[in-house]
């Protein structure tokens, strides 16, 4: 493997095993040997720092569930270490802290080792400690990262705000409160903290005060040794700040990096050879001299592409500008005359301008023209000879359609193919991919909000062409649409954070609607959100049919109106959480769940489906009339004749999306026992004690399922509901005993039988005393 090796190890635990009670791996306590699961022998300097608790949180203050803390240190200006701490459980159900350490050996003192680790960790899906790793027999993976960042001199314009903070401080450690917001919608805030700590370390002299910082912590074992600390809450900060022995920062005796002129097109050689990453959007301008160079570069790339393909020298030059000014506004780098003279969306220059400046009016116009230029045989879908004849008569048009956006594909592939581009960071890849994602969001928004279209026919044709571009064009837009579906599934269905602003902007209105969906009747959903059905149609043609089902239901479509291969694609828990609809696997067949369906995206096909459906309905009606005719004549078998005393309104109550299975015994009996349905988790979760840990909630949920199993009479049902109402106010640890007091008493009697009489008497006395106390 090539790149910078990143090693890992973790803190050891004793007697690690799987707990059936807590449904996870638990420990018997910390092990005396502090180091475990290492994939390269840990240097003595790092080992000593771990043993001295330089990375340690106070054991009584772990991070919250599903959260984490970061502790980073430079050691002897040779090693960089990033420790990730997260909550675990011991075998008594008590919280403890797991630590995973990532480290690298710096190639020189000028390397920003922590920055390299933190960028790798952020891009590598933020790996954390898992207790199960301690029972693995294979060595953990060694990671490799393409970049080794150099320590910044804080001359970059995007770091000026951070440097001002560094200049104005007089003491360290500097303490702040975590906000956990995306930094400029691109990088997590802990990266911003790293640069603040790096600046403080620079001012304090790297040798005397090496970079050491902590993020999202409540209490540290040795807070005095840090440069900067981000506390989880203001209360944590205030309670700790009084006990920290602060050190004075030396007077500012170096030339301020702010003396660097942002318009200087030739920064020092070291900065050119060893660029620092560009994580913020604090600068929205490109120096005028550089802007002219970029204009020339863009024109040259576009002019030579048709004859000679990509010019390697100009391509690398462009990548350099994209790296240095990834977050700047590139609108003024366009040559307006060249853009205005581009007569077709097939021209190279507008394709290139779109990639570097997608969110301006001219780029949006190019995108719409590109989609409108697509040729579809929408009216003669069954006559293949017509399409063949058309291509024969006008071959240039048929060839050009397959070439559309070809330049964009080649340019995006070049960033991966050119080895030199890896020295420039991931910001170039990120910017170019973000441009494609911006366009996809823009087009999907046109499907939802087509108000600017002239008439309904134009709306239909535009929808067909967007559908074709994203799902069937066999080009770069279809390729990236597959990735796009994965991203928005993470955001909408699983509420995960992602780093693409245009995708966040597109998803935010949907996320705002989700909390209210289960309270809105399907008919009202059709009225309010019916336009989202167009998204359901287009996502039904991808492998993320769960997104298709989500948008069908969001648009007020339900039951057999949802295509068969989509209908049960959504995770039952998500369906239940958002729409209050139970698992329907038994209600509908799902034989083609993974196949692509093309039957609903095309309005002309939809019209054909309606005609076919009308014929089916007519035949069905005729059969029903015949059945009633035979019943009236007495020819229908008696044992299969439906009972006259069935109340049809009662028989359909269980099909209602808002039915409460535990509302009364009648609902429970008809919908759970007789219909053999699953009680939705939401109905059970409301009885779980508030504040229960996640693992305890899972255990309580299983107990509640057993608690309500096979209740045959109404009195027992009512007594159980009454008992549950009492138990939900108990602490989590007492919930089991409260729920099943008879079983608890039986177990207690079995234990008492085996004890000596004096000890038995003492225990019985204490238990009675405890019982009286609980009653009081």
C-alpha positions in Angstrom: 0.0 0.0 0.0 1.2 3.6 -0.7 0.6 6.6 1.5 1.2 7.5 5.1 0.7 4.5 7.5 -1.7 5.1 10.3 -1.6 2.6 13.2 -4.1 1.8 15.9 -4.5 0.3 19.3 -7.0 0.5 22.2 -7.2 0.4 26.0 -7.4 -3.0 27.5 -10.4 -4.5 29.4 -10.6 -7.6 31.6 -13.0 -10.5 31.1 -14.7 -9.2 28.0 -17.8 -11.3 27.0 -21.1 -11.1 25.4 -24.1 -10.3 27.7 -27.5 -11.7 26.9 -28.9 -9.3 29.4 -27.5 -6.2 27.8 -27.3 -7.6 24.2 -23.8 -6.4 23.7 -20.2 -7.1 24.8 -19.4 -6.0 28.3 -16.2 -6.0 30.5 -15.2 -7.0 34.0 -13.2 -3.8 34.4 -10.0 -2.2 33.1 -7.1 -4.5 32.5 -3.7 -3.8 34.1 -2.0 -3.9 30.7 -3.1 -0.7 29.2 -2.4 -1.5 25.5 -4.4 -4.0 23.4 -5.2 -4.8 19.8 -2.2 -3.0 18.4 -1.1 -3.6 14.7 2.4 -2.3 15.3 4.4 -2.2 18.5 3.5 1.0 20.2 6.5 3.3 20.8 7.5 3.7 24.4 6.8 7.4 24.3 3.2 6.9 23.3 2.8 4.0 25.8 4.0 6.1 28.7 1.7 8.9 27.7 -1.3 6.5 27.8 -0.2 4.9 31.1 0.3 8.4 32.6 -3.4 9.1 31.6 -2.5 12.0 29.3 -5.5 11.0 27.1 -7.8 10.0 30.0 -11.2 11.3 30.8 -12.6 11.1 34.3 -14.1 7.6 34.5 -17.3 8.9 36.0 -18.0 11.3 33.1 -18.1 9.3 29.8 -19.5 10.8 26.6 -23.3 10.5 26.0 -24.7 7.4 24.2 -23.9 7.4 20.5 -21.5 10.3 21.0 -17.7 10.6 21.3 -14.9 12.7 22.6 -11.5 13.4 21.0 -8.1 13.9 22.6 -5.1 14.7 20.5 -1.4 15.1 21.3 1.9 15.7 19.7 4.6 13.6 21.5 8.3 14.7 21.4 7.6 16.4 18.0 7.9 12.9 16.5 4.6 11.2 17.0 1.0 12.3 16.7 -1.8 10.6 18.5 -5.6 10.9 18.2 -7.6 9.2 20.9 -11.4 8.6 20.4 -13.4 7.9 23.6 -16.9 6.6 23.7 -19.3 5.0 26.2 -19.3 1.3 26.9 -20.9 -1.0 29.6 -19.4 -3.2 32.3 -20.9 -6.5 33.3 -23.1 -4.7 35.9 -24.7 -2.5 33.4 -22.7 0.5 34.5 -21.2 2.9 32.0 -17.5 2.9 31.3 -15.2 4.5 28.7 -13.5 2.8 25.8 -10.5 4.4 24.0 -9.2 3.8 20.5 -5.9 5.4 19.6 -4.7 6.3 16.1 -1.1 7.3 15.6 1.5 8.1 13.0 5.2 8.8 13.0 6.0 12.2 11.4 8.5 12.4 8.6 9.8 15.8 9.9 9.0 18.2 12.8 7.2 20.5 10.3 4.5 17.9 9.6 1.1 18.6 11.0 0.5 15.0 12.3 -2.7 15.7 14.2 -4.1 17.5 11.2 -3.3 14.5 9.0 -4.9 12.2 11.5 -8.0 14.3 12.0 -8.7 14.7 8.2 -8.1 10.9 7.7 -10.4 10.1 10.6 -13.2 12.5 9.4 -13.0 11.1 5.9 -12.8 7.5 7.1 -16.3 7.6 8.8 -15.0 8.4 12.2 -14.1 4.9 13.6 -14.5 4.4 17.3 -13.8 1.8 20.0 -16.0 -1.3 20.1 -15.7 -3.8 23.0 -16.1 -6.7 20.6 -12.7 -5.9 19.0 -11.1 -7.3 22.2 -12.3 -10.8 21.4 -11.1 -10.7 17.8 -8.2 -13.0 16.9 -6.9 -11.2 13.8 -4.8 -8.0 14.0 -6.6 -4.8 13.3 -6.1 -3.0 10.0 -3.2 -0.6 9.2 -4.6 2.4 7.3 -2.9 4.5 4.7 -3.6 8.1 3.9 -2.5 9.9 0.7 -1.5 13.1 2.4 0.9 14.3 5.1 -0.1 17.9 5.8 2.5 20.5 6.7 2.1 22.8 9.6 0.4 26.0 8.4 2.1 29.4 8.9 -1.4 30.9 9.2 -0.9 33.1 6.1 -4.0 31.7 4.4 -6.9 34.0 4.3 -9.3 31.4 5.6 -7.2 31.2 8.8 -7.1 34.9 9.6 -10.1 34.7 11.9 -8.5 31.9 13.9 -5.2 33.8 14.1 -7.0 36.9 15.5 -8.3 34.7 18.3 -4.7 33.4 18.9 -3.4 37.0 19.0 -6.0 38.2 21.5 -5.5 35.4 24.1 -3.1 35.6 27.0 -3.4 32.2 28.8 -3.7 28.6 28.0 -5.5 26.2 28.0 -8.1 28.1 26.2 -11.6 26.7 27.1 -14.6 26.9 24.9 -18.0 25.1 24.6 -18.8 22.6 21.8 -21.6 23.6 19.4 -21.3 20.5 17.2 -22.3 22.5 14.1 -20.8 21.9 10.7 -18.0 24.3 10.2 -19.0 26.3 7.2 -21.2 23.4 6.2 -18.2 21.3 5.1 -16.0 20.2 8.0 -16.8 19.2 11.6 -16.0 21.7 14.3 -13.3 19.6 15.8 -11.1 20.5 12.8 -11.6 24.1 13.5 -10.5 23.4 17.1 -7.4 21.7 15.8 -6.3 24.9 13.9 -7.0 27.0 17.0 -4.8 24.8 19.1 -2.1 24.7 16.4 -2.0 28.5 16.4 -1.7 28.6 20.2 1.1 26.0 20.0 2.8 28.1 17.4 2.6 31.2 19.5 3.7 29.4 22.7 6.6 27.7 20.8 6.0 24.2 19.5 8.8 22.8 21.5 7.7 24.1 24.9 4.0 23.7 24.4 3.3 21.0 21.8 -0.2 20.9 20.3 -2.6 19.0 22.7 -6.4 19.5 22.6 -9.6 17.8 23.7 -13.1 18.1 22.2 -16.5 17.4 23.6 -15.3 16.4 27.1 -16.9 16.8 30.6 -13.8 16.2 32.8 -10.2 15.4 31.9 -7.7 13.6 34.2 -5.0 16.2 33.6 -6.5 19.3 32.0 -3.5 21.6 32.8 -1.4 19.9 30.1 -3.7 20.9 27.2 -3.5 23.9 24.8 -7.2 24.1 24.2 -10.3 22.3 25.5 -13.8 22.2 24.1 -16.2 21.2 26.9 -19.5 19.4 26.2 -21.6 22.0 28.0 -21.3 25.4 29.6 -21.8 23.7 33.0 -18.8 21.4 32.4 -16.7 24.4 31.4 -17.6 26.5 34.4 -17.1 23.6 36.9 -13.7 22.8 35.5 -12.3 26.3 34.7 -11.8 27.1 38.4 -9.7 24.1 39.0 -7.3 24.5 35.9 -3.9 26.0 36.5 -3.5 28.2 33.5 -0.2 29.2 31.9 0.7 32.6 30.5 1.3 32.8 26.8 4.5 34.5 25.8 4.4 38.0 24.2 3.8 37.9 20.5 7.3 38.1 19.2 6.9 36.9 15.7 5.7 38.7 12.6 1.9 38.3 12.5 0.8 36.1 9.6 -1.8 38.8 8.9 1.0 40.9 7.3 0.7 38.5 4.3 -1.2 40.3 1.6 -4.1 38.1 0.4 -3.8 39.5 -3.1 -0.2 38.3 -3.4 -0.2 35.6 -6.1 3.1 34.2 -5.1 3.1 32.9 -1.5 6.3 31.5 0.0 7.8 28.4 -1.6 7.2 26.2 1.4 3.5 26.9 1.2 3.4 26.0 -2.5 5.3 22.7 -2.0 3.5 21.6 1.2 -0.1 23.0 1.0 -2.3 22.9 4.0 -5.9 21.8 3.6 -8.6 24.4 3.0 -11.4 23.6 5.4 -13.4 26.9 5.7 -15.3 29.3 3.5 -14.0 32.5 5.2 -12.7 33.8 1.9 -15.1 34.4 -1.0 -12.7 36.3 -3.3 -9.9 35.3 -5.7 -7.1 37.8 -6.2 -7.4 39.7 -9.5 -4.1 38.5 -10.9 -5.0 34.9 -10.1 -8.5 35.4 -11.5 -7.1 36.3 -15.0 -4.8 33.3 -14.9 -7.8 31.0 -14.1 -9.8 32.5 -17.0 -6.9 31.8 -19.4 -6.6 28.2 -18.0 -10.3 27.5 -18.4 -10.4 28.8 -22.0 -7.3 26.8 -22.9 -8.7 23.5 -21.5 -12.0 23.9 -23.3 -10.4 24.9 -26.7 -8.0 22.0 -26.8 -10.2 19.2 -25.6 -11.9 18.3 -28.8 -8.7 17.9 -30.7 -6.3 16.5 -28.1 -8.3 15.6 -25.0 -7.3 17.0 -21.7 -4.1 19.0 -21.6 -2.2 17.5 -18.6 -0.3 20.7 -17.8 -3.5 22.9 -17.8 -5.4 20.2 -16.0 -2.9 20.2 -13.1 -2.9 24.0 -13.1 -6.7 24.0 -12.8 -6.5 21.4 -9.9 -4.0 23.7 -8.2 -6.4 26.7 -8.4 -9.3 24.5 -7.3 -7.3 23.4 -4.3 -6.2 26.9 -3.3 -9.6 28.5 -3.9 -12.0 25.6 -3.4 -14.4 27.7 -1.4 -14.1 30.9 -3.2 -16.7 32.3 -5.6 -15.6 31.4 -9.1 -18.3 33.3 -10.9 -15.9 36.1 -12.0 -13.6 33.6 -13.5 -15.9 33.1 -16.4 -15.2 34.6 -19.8 -18.7 36.0 -20.5 -18.1 36.4 -24.3 -17.0 32.8 -24.7 -20.0 31.7 -22.6 -22.4 33.7 -24.6 -21.1 32.4 -27.9 -21.6 28.8 -26.8 -24.5 27.9 -29.1 -25.1 24.4 -27.7 -25.0 22.7 -24.3 -22.7 20.2 -26.0 -19.9 22.8 -26.2 -17.0 22.2 -23.8 -16.7 25.6 -22.2 -20.2 25.8 -20.5 -19.7 22.2 -19.3 -16.4 23.3 -17.7 -17.8 26.5 -16.2 -20.7 24.5 -14.7 -18.2 22.3 -12.8 -16.3 25.1 -11.2 -19.2 27.5 -10.7 -22.5 25.5 -10.6 -24.6 27.8 -8.4 -24.9 30.8 -10.7 -27.6 31.6 -13.2 -25.6 30.8 -16.3 -24.7 27.3 -15.0 -28.3 26.6 -14.0 -29.4 27.7 -17.5 -26.8 25.3 -19.1 -28.1 22.4 -16.9 -31.7 23.0 -18.1 -30.6 23.4 -21.7 -28.6 20.2 -21.5 -31.7 18.3 -20.1 -34.0 19.8 -22.7 -31.7 18.8 -25.5 -32.1 15.1 -24.7 -34.0 13.3 -27.5 -36.6 10.8 -26.3 -39.0 8.8 -28.4 -41.8 9.4 -25.9 -44.7 9.2 -28.4 -43.5 6.2 -30.4 -42.1 4.0 -27.7 -43.3 0.8 -29.4 -42.0 1.6 -32.9 -38.3 0.9 -32.7 -37.9 1.3 -36.5 -38.8 5.0 -36.2 -35.9 5.7 -33.9 -33.6 3.7 -36.2 -34.7 5.7 -39.2 -34.2 9.0 -37.3 -30.6 8.1 -36.4 -29.9 7.0 -40.0 -31.3 10.3 -41.3 -29.4 12.5 -38.7 -26.4 10.6 -37.4 -24.7 13.6 -35.9 -27.5 14.2 -33.4 -27.6 10.6 -32.2 -23.9 10.6 -31.7 -23.8 13.9 -29.9 -26.4 12.8 -27.4 -24.2 10.0 -26.2 -21.3 12.5 -25.9 -23.1 15.0 -23.8 -21.2 15.7 -20.5 -18.4 13.5 -21.8 -15.9 16.3 -20.9 -17.2 16.3 -17.3 -16.7 12.6 -17.0 -13.1 12.8 -18.3 -12.2 15.7 -16.0 -13.6 14.0 -12.9 -11.7 10.8 -13.7 -8.5 12.8 -14.2 -8.4 13.8 -10.5 -8.1 10.2 -9.6 -5.8 9.2 -12.5 -3.2 11.9 -12.1 -0.9 11.0 -9.3 0.2 14.6 -8.8 -3.3 15.6 -7.8 -3.1 13.5 -4.6 -0.6 16.0 -3.3 -3.3 18.6 -3.5 -5.8 17.1 -1.1 -9.3 15.9 -1.4 -10.7 19.4 -1.7 -10.6 19.2 -5.5 -12.5 15.9 -5.7 -15.0 17.3 -3.2 -15.6 20.5 -5.2 -16.1 18.8 -8.5 -18.4 16.1 -7.0 -20.3 18.8 -5.1 -21.1 20.4 -8.5 -22.7 17.3 -9.8 -24.7 16.8 -6.6 -25.8 20.5 -6.8 -27.2 19.8 -10.3 -29.0 16.7 -9.2 -30.6 18.5 -6.3 -31.5 21.4 -8.7 -33.2 18.9 -11.1 -35.1 17.0 -8.4 -36.4 20.3 -7.1 -37.7 21.0 -10.6 -39.7 17.8 -10.4 -41.2 18.8 -7.0 -41.8 22.5 -7.9 -42.4 22.8 -11.6 -44.2 26.1 -11.3 -42.0 27.9 -13.8 -42.9 25.6 -16.6 -45.2 26.9 -19.3 -47.8 24.1 -19.4 -48.6 20.6 -18.2 -47.2 19.0 -21.4 -43.8 20.7 -20.9 -43.9 19.6 -17.2 -44.3 15.9 -18.4 -41.6 16.1 -21.0 -39.2 17.7 -18.6 -39.9 15.1 -16.0 -39.2 12.3 -18.6 -35.9 13.9 -19.6 -34.7 14.4 -16.0 -35.7 10.8 -15.4 -33.7 9.6 -18.4 -30.6 11.7 -17.5 -30.5 10.3 -13.9 -31.6 6.7 -14.4 -30.9 5.6 -18.0 -28.4 7.8 -19.7 -25.4 5.6 -19.0 -23.4 8.7 -18.3 -21.7 10.5 -15.5 -25.0 11.9 -14.2 -26.5 8.5 -13.8 -23.3 7.3 -12.1 -23.4 10.1 -9.6 -27.2 9.8 -9.1 -26.6 6.3 -7.7 -24.2 7.8 -5.1 -26.6 10.6 -4.5 -29.4 8.2 -3.6 -27.1 6.7 -1.0 -26.4 10.1 0.5 -30.0 11.3 0.8 -31.0 7.9 2.2 -28.5 8.5 5.0 -29.9 11.9 5.6 -33.7 11.3 5.3 -34.1 7.8 6.5 -31.3 7.5 9.0 -30.8 11.2 9.9 -27.0 11.1 9.5 -24.7 14.0 8.9 -23.2 14.5 5.5 -20.9 17.2 4.1 -22.6 18.3 0.9 -24.4 21.7 1.4 -26.6 21.4 -1.7 -27.9 17.9 -0.6 -28.5 19.3 2.9 -30.5 22.2 1.5 -32.6 19.8 -0.7 -33.3 17.5 2.2 -34.0 20.1 4.9 -37.7 20.8 3.9 -38.3 17.0 3.9 -36.7 16.6 7.3 -38.9 19.4 8.6 -42.0 17.6 7.3 -41.2 14.1 8.7 -42.1 14.7 12.4 -45.7 15.6 11.4 -46.4 12.9 8.8 -47.9 10.3 11.0 -50.4 12.8 12.3 -51.5 13.8 8.8 -54.2 11.7 7.1 -53.3 10.2 3.7 -55.8 12.4 1.9 -54.3 15.5 3.4 -50.9 14.3 2.5 -52.0 14.0 -1.1 -53.2 17.6 -1.0 -50.1 19.0 0.8 -47.3 16.8 -0.5 -48.6 15.1 -3.6 -45.9 16.5 -5.8 -43.3 14.4 -4.0 -44.7 11.4 -5.8 -42.5 12.4 -8.7 -39.5 11.6 -6.5 -41.0 8.2 -5.6 -41.3 7.4 -9.3 -37.7 8.3 -10.0 -36.2 6.5 -7.0 -38.2 3.4 -7.7 -35.9 2.9 -10.7 -32.8 2.7 -8.5 -31.7 0.1 -5.9 -32.9 2.4 -3.1 -36.6 1.4 -3.3 -36.9 2.2 0.4 -36.6 5.9 -0.6 -39.3 5.3 -3.3 -41.7 3.8 -0.7 -40.9 6.7 1.7 -41.9 9.3 -1.0 -44.9 7.4 -2.1 -46.2 7.4 1.5 -45.2 11.0 2.0 -47.2 11.9 -1.1 -50.4 10.2 0.3 -50.1 7.0 -1.8 -50.7 3.8 0.1 -51.8 0.2 -0.2 -51.9 -1.4 -3.6 -51.4 2.0 -5.2 -47.7 1.7 -4.3 -46.0 -0.6 -6.9 -45.5 -4.2 -5.7 -41.7 -4.1 -5.9 -41.6 -1.0 -3.7 -44.4 -1.5 -1.3 -42.5 -3.3 1.5 -39.0 -1.9 0.8 -38.8 0.5 3.7 -37.4 -0.8 7.0 -40.4 -1.7 9.2 -39.2 0.4 12.1 -38.7 3.4 9.9 -42.1 2.9 8.4 -43.7 2.6 11.8 -41.7 5.6 13.2 -42.6 8.0 10.4 -46.0 6.8 9.2 -47.3 4.7 12.1 -47.8 1.8 9.6 -46.9 -1.7 10.9 -44.8 -4.2 9.1 -46.8 -5.3 6.0 -44.7 -8.2 4.8 -47.6 -10.6 5.3 -50.1 -8.3 3.7 -48.4 -7.9 0.4 -46.1 -10.0 -1.8 -42.7 -8.5 -2.5 -41.3 -10.9 -5.1 -39.3 -8.4 -7.1 -37.9 -6.1 -4.5 -34.5 -5.7 -6.0 -35.5 -5.3 -9.7 -35.7 -1.9 -11.4 -39.1 -0.8 -12.3 -39.6 1.5 -15.3 -43.3 1.4 -15.4 -44.1 4.5 -13.5 -41.7 7.3 -14.5 -43.2 7.9 -17.9 -46.5 9.7 -17.9 -47.4 8.1 -21.3 -46.9 4.6 -19.7 -49.0 5.8 -16.7 -51.9 6.5 -19.1 -51.6 3.0 -20.5 -51.6 1.6 -17.0 -54.8 3.4 -16.3 -56.5 1.9 -19.4 -55.3 -1.6 -18.4 -56.5 -1.0 -14.8 -59.9 0.1 -16.1 -60.3 -3.2 -18.1 -59.3 -5.2 -15.0 -61.8 -3.3 -12.8 -64.5 -3.9 -15.4 -63.8 -7.7 -15.4 -63.7 -7.8 -11.6 -67.0 -6.0 -11.4 -68.6 -8.5 -13.8 -67.3 -11.4 -11.7 -68.7 -9.8 -8.5 -72.1 -9.5 -10.2 -72.1 -13.1 -11.2 -71.2 -14.2 -7.6 -74.1 -12.2 -6.1 -76.4 -13.7 -8.8 -75.4 -17.3 -7.8 -75.8 -16.5 -4.1 -79.3 -15.1 -4.7 -80.2 -18.3 -6.5 -78.8 -20.5 -3.7 -76.0 -22.0 -5.7 -73.3 -20.6 -3.4 -72.0 -23.3 -1.0 -73.5 -22.8 2.5 -70.3 -23.3 4.4 -68.6 -20.5 2.5 -71.4 -18.0 2.6 -70.4 -14.8 4.5 -72.2 -14.2 7.7 -74.9 -11.6 7.6 -74.1 -10.2 11.1 -70.5 -9.1 10.4 -70.0 -5.4 11.0 -67.8 -4.2 8.1 -66.8 -1.0 9.9 -65.4 -3.1 12.8 -63.6 -5.5 10.4 -61.5 -2.7 8.9 -60.4 -1.0 12.1 -57.1 -2.9 12.2 -56.2 -1.5 8.7 -56.3 2.1 10.0 -52.8 3.6 10.2 -53.5 5.2 13.6 -55.1 2.2 15.4 -53.9 1.8 19.0 -53.5 -1.9 19.7 -53.3 -1.2 23.5 -56.1 1.3 23.6 -58.5 -1.3 24.8 -58.9 -5.1 25.0 -61.1 -5.1 21.9 -58.4 -3.5 19.8 -55.8 -5.8 21.3 -57.8 -9.0 20.7 -58.9 -8.2 17.1 -55.7 -6.5 15.8 -53.1 -8.5 17.7 -54.4 -11.9 18.6 -56.8 -12.6 15.7 -55.0 -10.6 13.0 -51.6 -11.9 14.3 -50.0 -8.5 13.8 -47.0 -7.0 15.6 -47.7 -4.4 18.2 -45.8 -1.2 16.9 -42.7 -0.4 18.9 -44.0 3.2 19.6 -46.9 1.8 21.6 -44.6 -0.2 23.8 -41.8 2.4 24.1 -44.1 4.8 25.9 -44.1 2.5 28.9 -40.3 2.3 29.1 -38.8 4.4 32.0 -37.5 7.8 30.8 -33.7 8.0 30.8 -33.1 4.3 30.2 -29.8 3.5 28.5 -30.1 2.3 24.9 -29.2 -1.3 25.7 -31.7 -1.3 28.6 -34.4 0.0 26.2 -33.8 -2.9 23.9 -34.1 -5.3 26.9 -37.3 -3.6 28.2 -38.8 -3.7 24.7 -38.4 -7.5 24.5 -39.9 -7.9 28.0 -42.9 -5.8 27.0 -43.5 -8.0 23.9 -43.6 -11.1 26.2 -45.6 -9.2 28.8 -48.5 -8.7 26.3 -48.3 -12.1 24.7 -51.5 -14.2 24.6 -53.8 -12.4 27.0 -57.2 -14.1 26.8 -59.5 -12.0 29.0 -60.2 -8.3 29.5 -59.5 -8.2 33.3 -56.0 -9.5 32.8 -55.4 -7.0 30.0 -56.6 -4.0 32.1 -54.5 -5.1 35.1 -51.4 -5.4 33.0 -51.9 -1.9 31.6 -52.5 -0.5 35.1 -49.3 -2.2 36.4 -47.3 -0.9 33.5 -48.4 2.7 34.2 -46.8 2.3 37.6 -43.7 0.7 36.4 -42.8 3.3 33.8 -42.2 5.8 36.7 -39.7 3.4 38.2 -35.9 3.7 37.6 -34.7 1.6 34.7 -33.0 -0.9 37.0 -36.2 -1.6 38.9 -38.4 -1.9 35.8 -37.9 -5.7 35.5 -38.8 -6.4 39.1 -41.9 -4.1 38.8 -43.0 -5.7 35.6 -42.8 -9.3 36.9 -43.1 -9.2 40.7 -44.4 -12.8 40.9 -41.3 -14.2 39.0 -39.1 -12.0 41.1 -40.6 -13.3 44.4 -40.3 -16.9 43.1 -36.6 -16.4 42.3 -36.0 -14.8 45.7 -37.6 -17.8 47.5 -35.4 -20.2 45.5 -32.3 -18.3 46.6 -33.4 -18.0 50.2 -33.9 -21.8 50.4 -30.2 -22.4 49.8 -29.0 -19.9 52.5 -28.2 -20.7 56.1 -31.0 -19.8 58.5 -29.4 -16.7 60.2 -28.4 -15.1 56.9 -31.9 -16.0 55.5 -33.6 -14.2 58.5 -31.4 -11.1 58.0 -32.1 -10.9 54.3 -35.9 -11.4 54.8 -35.8 -8.6 57.3 -34.0 -6.3 54.9 -36.3 -7.1 52.0 -39.4 -6.4 54.1 -37.9 -3.2 55.2 -37.1 -2.2 51.6 -40.7 -3.2 50.6 -42.2 -0.9 53.3 -39.9 1.9 52.2 -40.9 1.6 48.6 -44.6 1.7 49.5 -44.0 4.8 51.6 
